Amino acid sequence: MHHFHYSGNRLYCEGVAVESLIRKYGTPLYVYSQRTLTERYQALAQALAGVDSLICFAVKSNSNLAVLRALADLGSGFDIVSGGELERVIAAGGDPRRCAFAGVGKTESEIEFALRRGIYTFNAESEPELERINRVAARLKRRAPVAVRVNPNVEARTHKKITTGTYENKFGIAFEQIEGVYARAARLKHLWLRGLQMHIGSQITEVAPFEQAVRKVRPLVARLKERHGLEFFSIGGGLGIVYQPALASGPAAWWRSSAARGMITPQQYAARLQPLLQPLGLKILLEPGRFISGNAGLLVTRIEYVKRTGRKNFLIVDAAMNDLIRPAFYEAYHEIVPVRRRAGAQIRADVVGPICESGDFFCQDRPLPKAEAGDYLALLSAGAYASVMASNYNTRSLAAEVMVKGRQAALVRARQPVKAIWAGEQIAPWQR
C-alpha cells in the first residue's frame, strides 16, 4: 500500500496537499511518503518472521539521506554497490556492519574503505575479485567476510535490462562452478567464507522464479555450509511493485488491485519461500529496493504548453528524461494523474519533456484528463530508480526532493543551482 490519495479533488501525500509543496518548492519535485517506506519495510519483515533474516535495502533504488535514515531507524541493513553508497549510508546513520557490498567492479580503494568500516559481507562476483579482496585484507592484516554470488541460470521473466540471473548476464559465477570456487577461496588465508548470495533480477511480479531459484540453490548452500561453515544465504531482491494502476482508493483497494494484476504480496512471498529456507538453519539476507521505495514517491511536473498538431496532442512539461529516465530507457509505465482533478472529457496525449531527444517522453498516446498549460501532473511510483538515475543533460538542474511524515513536510534535497552544474569545471590554461 501507499499513502498518496485524493481528498476531494486535491492530491495528497499522507496529510499534506501536493499543491502546497509545489507552491513552496516549485517543480519538478520529488515527493516521498515516510509512512509508505515504513509500512513496506515492516510488511516484509513481519512476513519473514519465521526465519532469522536481515533486510538490506538496495541503496541504488533511492539513496536520498532522508530515505536511508528512515530505514536505518527501523533497523534496516543496506545493499550497496559502491564506496560512495557506503559513505551515504554512514552519513545517514546506517550501520556498516549491516551492509552487503555487491557489484562486479569493486576497486581496491573501495574494498579497503569497506573493510576498515567493518561491513557485513562482500558479495563477490568473480575469482579475480576474491583474490583482490584477499590481497587488500592481507595488507590490512584482516580477514574479509565474503559471499560468492551464484548465477543459478533461472529466467526471472522480467525486462531484459533488469534480468541478472542467467548466463547471458555479467553477474555472478555459474552454478556448476561454485563449489570449485569455494574450495579455492578457502585456501586464501585472508578471506572468511561467510555466506552465499544470488539475485535473479528486478521487478519480478510472480513468486515462481524466486521459488525455482531457491529450490535449485538450496542443496548447494547446505553442502557449502557443511564444508565451509557458512553463516548466511542471501536470496537477493527483485520483488516487483504495482505501476498500473498505482493509485487506488485506500489500502484495501490498493492491495486488491495488486492481487488482481498477479503482483506478489509479502505474505505470498514468505509462504512459498520460508518452508524452503527454514531447514537450512542460516541467516537469510534479502536485498529489496523498489519494493520498499518505488510506490513511496512521485514526481510532480508543470504543464508548460499544450501542443496540438492535428494528429497528436502533446502535453509539454517541465520534467524530463533526465529526471525520470525509466520510460525512455525501459519503455516503463508510470501512472500519470492530475494534482487537482477537474470534471471533463479525456484526451489522448503524449506527455513529453523539453529535452532535445525524441525519447524524452513519459507516456505516448495515453488517455488522460483534459489539461491546460499551468496545470500540474504527478508521475506515480517514482520512489525507485528515478532521482538516483537523474542527470544534468541539457544543463538541467537536479530536482528538489521533499519527505512527508503525517502533516509534516521537509526539503531533503534542495534544487541544484544551475552554476553548481559546472562548478568543478575550468577552462584550460591556454584558453585564458
N, C-alpha and C positions, 0 to 999 in steps of 0.2 A: 504494500500500500504506500501511498504518498500523501502529502498534505498541501497540494495545490487544488484549489476548488473555486467555484463561483459563489459569491454571496450577492444575491440579486443579479445584477448584470456585470459586476466587477470581479476580476480575477484576484484571488488572494493566495499568498504563501503563508500557511498557518494563519496567524491572526493579523497579518499585515497586508494592506491593499498594495498590489504591484504598482498601481498608478502613483502612490505616494513615494515609492522608491525611484520611479522614473523622474519625478519632479526634483528629487534631491540629488540623484546621482547621474541622470542622463542615460543615453543609450549609445551603443549596445551595452547591455548589462546582464551579467550572470547573477542569478538569484538562487541560493541554496537553502534548503529546509533542514535544520539540525534535527528536528524531530523525526524526519524521514530517515536520515542517516542512522540515528539511534535505533529506531524500530527495525530497520532492515538487518542491522548487525545483531540485535538481540534475538530476532526471529530465527536467524541461522544458528546462533549459539545455543538457544533453547532446544531447537530441533536435534542438535547433536549432543545433547546432554548425556546420552548413553555411552559415549566414548570420551577418553581423555583427548581433548582437542585444543588446538591453538589456531585462531583465525588470524591470518596475516593479510591485512588489507593491501591490495595492489596499488601502490602509490602512483604508478603510471596512469591510472584511470582518472585520478584527481589529486593533485599534490598541493592544493592550497593549504597553508598552515592551519587555518581555522578548521578545515575538514579533518586534517590529521589530528589536531588537538582533540576534537570532539570524539574521535575514535580511540585515541590514546587514553582518554579519561574513562572509557568503557573497558579498558584492559586489552584492547586490540594489539596484536602484533602487526608487522608490516612486511610486505613483499617488495623488495627494492631491486632495481636493475642498473644502478649507477652509484658512484660515490656521492654525487650531488643529491640523489634521493635520500641517501642515508643522512647527509647533513641536514636536509629538510626535516626528516623525522626527528632528529635530535633537537633542532630548533623549535619544533612544535611540542616538545616534551615527551616524545616517544622513547621507548626503551630499546637500545640497540640489541640487548640480549633477547629480544623477541622479534628480531629481524632475520629474514631469509634473503640472501643476496643471489639473485638469478641473473641471467643474461649470458650471451655467448662470447662476449669480448671484454672481460674484466681486465683492466690494466694492473700493472704491478703496484702503482701508487694507490689505486682503489682497494686492492687486496690488503695492502699494508694498513691503510686507514681503517678498514672494516675490522681487521684483526685487533688493532690497538683499541678499538671501541668495544670489542667483545661480542660480536654478532653471534646469533644462534647457529647459523649454518651458511655455508656457501653451497648453492646448487650448481654443481659443476657440469659443464656441457661437453667436455672433451678430455681426452687423456693429456694433451699438452697443457690444458688449463690446470688439471690436477698437479702436474709437475711444477707449473709456475707457482701455484699456491704453496706447495711443499717447499720450494726454494725460498719464498718470501717468509714463510713461517720459520724456516731454519735460521734465516738471518736475524729474526726477532727472538729466536730461542723460545718458540711457542709451538703448540700443536693446533692446527687449524681444523675446526669442525666442518665436515663436508658431507654432502649427499650427491650422488651422481644422478643426473636426470635421464631416466629411461624413456626411450621412444617406443611406446607399445604398438605402433603402427595400427592405430584404431582411427577410423574415419569419424570425425566429430559432426559431420552433416551441418556445417555452418559455412560462412563465406570463405572462399579460398584464401583470402588475405589474412584471415584470423584463425586458420587451421594450423595447428602446431604439432600434432601427434602422429604424423605419417612420415615415411622415409623420404618423402619429397621435400621435407622442410629442413631448415638449418639447425633445428633444435635437437638436443639430446643425443643419446647413443643408442644404437639399435638394440632391441630386446635381446637378441641372440648373443650379443657381445658383452652384456653387462656383467655376468659372473666372472669372466676373464678380467675385465677392467677392475673389479673389486679385488680380485686376487693380486693383481699387480699393484694396485693402490695400497694394499695392506703392507707392502714392503717399503713404502715411503714413510720414513720414521716420524715425519712432522705432520702427518695427516691423522685426524680422528674420524673414522668412518661412522658418522653419527646417524645417517638415515639414507633413504631412497626417495627420489622425487619424480613425479610425472606431471604433465599438463598437456591436454589434448586439443585445446582450442578455446575460443571465446564466443560469447553469445550463443551457447548451446541451449536449445529450447525443449529438450526431452531427456529423460533420465537414462535411456538405454545406452548411449555411448559411454557415459560415466560408469555404469554398471559393467559393461563389457570390458572396459579398461581395467577396472579394479579386479574383476574375476581373472583376467589374464595375468595381471602382475602379482596378485596375492601369493601364489606359491613361490614366486621368485623372492618376494620380500621375506617370507618365512625362512627360506634357505639362507638368505643373506644375514638375517637376524641370528640364526644358529651359528653361522661361521664367523661373523664379524661383530656380533653384539650390538646390532643397530638399535637405536632408541626411538626413531620416528619414521613414519611413512607420510609423505606429502602427496596428496591426491590432486593438487593444483586448484585452479579456479575454473572459470568459464561459464558459470551459471548465467543464463540469459534473463532478460527483462522484457516487459511489455513496452513496445514502441507504438503500437496501434491496436486499439485506442489507448492512449496513455492517460487521458483524463476521464474519470468516472465519478459518479455522484456518491461519494462516501467509500469507506474502506471495504465494506462487504461487496459493493458493486465492483470495486476495482479488482478484488481477488476473484470474483466470478468471471470478469472479463479475461483475467489471466488464465483461469482454468479453461474457459471456452476456446482460447487460442492454443491450448495444449502447453502452456508455459509451466515450468516447474515451480512448485512451492517448496519451501524449506522442509516441510513435513514429508512430502513425497520423496524428496532427495534423500533425507535421512532414513526413511523407512526402507528404501531399497539398498542403501549402502552400509548402514550400521551393522546389520547381521553379517556382512562380509568382513567388516573391519574389526569388530569386537574380538574375535578369536585370536587375532594377531598379537594382542597384548602390547601394542605400540601406541605412542602418542601420534595422533593424526593431525597433520597440518593441512589447512585449506588456504587458498590464495584468491579469494573473490575480490573483484574491484567493481565492475559495472553493476553487479547485483546489489551492492550496498549504495553506491553513489549515483548510478545512472538516472533513476527516477527522482532523485533528490535535488535536481537542478533544472533550471530553464534559462533560456537566452531570450531577452527582450530586445526588440528592434522596432524602429520607427519607419513607417512608410514615407519615403521621400517623394516618390512620383507614382502615379498610375498611368501606365502607357498602354494604349490600345492600338493595335496595328491593323485591325480589320480581320486578322486571322487569330490573333492571340491577345490575351491580357497579361500584362506584366506588372507585378507589384514590386517596385524597386525600393529596397530597404537599406538602412544604414549599416546593418551587419553584413558580413561577407564570409566567403570560404576561409578566410584567414582566422575568423572567429569560431567557425564550426565547419570542419572540413569533411565530416563523415558523409554527407550526401554526395559531394563531388568525388571523394576517394572510394567509398564503398557502395555508392548508389543507395545509401541508407535512408530509411524513412524516419522522419521526426514529425509528430503531430504538431500542427500549427493552429493556434486558437487566438481570437482577439482578446486583448487585455480588457476591453469594455465591449460587451455584447450589445448588438443593436438588432432590432427586428428588420427583416428584409430578405430579399432573394439572395441565393448564392450565385457566384460566378465561377467559371473555371479559369484558373490563372497559374502562372509561374511566379514563384517568389524568388527574386534574384537580388544579388548584391551588386555593389558598384565596381568590383574588381574587373580588370580588362581580361577576362577569361570566359569563354563560353560555358565552362564547367562551374562557374560561380552561381550556383542555384541551391535553394533549399527544398524546392519541390517543383514539379512540372505538370501542367495541365491537371491541377487538383481542384476539386470543388471546395470553395472557401466562402465564408460570409463576405458579402459585398463590403468593400472598404475604400476609404479615400485617403489622399495624402494627409499626413499628420496623425493618422491612427497608429496604434501600436499593436504589434503581434508578439505572441510568446511561442517560442520553439521549445517544446517539452522534451523531457528525457535528455537534457543536456548537462547532466551532472558527471558524466564519464566520457572521456576521450573527446572533450570539447575544448575547454580553456587550456588544457595541457598540450594540445596539438596546435595551438594558435601560433601565428607568425606575424612578422611585420611587413609582409609582402605589400607592395604599393605604398610603402612607408605609412602604414596604418598603425595607430596605437593599439596596444593590448587593452582589451575592455576591462572595465571595473567589475569587481565581484562583491556581492553582499551576502552575509549569512543572517538568517532569520531564526529566532527561537521564540515561539509564542507570539507576543506582541512587540518583541524587541527586534531591532534590525541594526546591523553594524557593517560598515565598509571593511572588508577583509582583504581587498587589494584595490589600491587607488588606480584610476585610469592613468595609463602611461603618458607622460608628457611627450609631445612629438620630438622635441630636441633630445630627449633621452634615448631615442632610437639610434642616433648616430654619435652618442656621447663618447663611445670608445674608439671612434674613427679619427683619422687625421690625414691631412694631405701629405704627400711625400716631400722630403726636403728640397728636391729640385723644382717643385711646383711653387715655391714661395717667391 
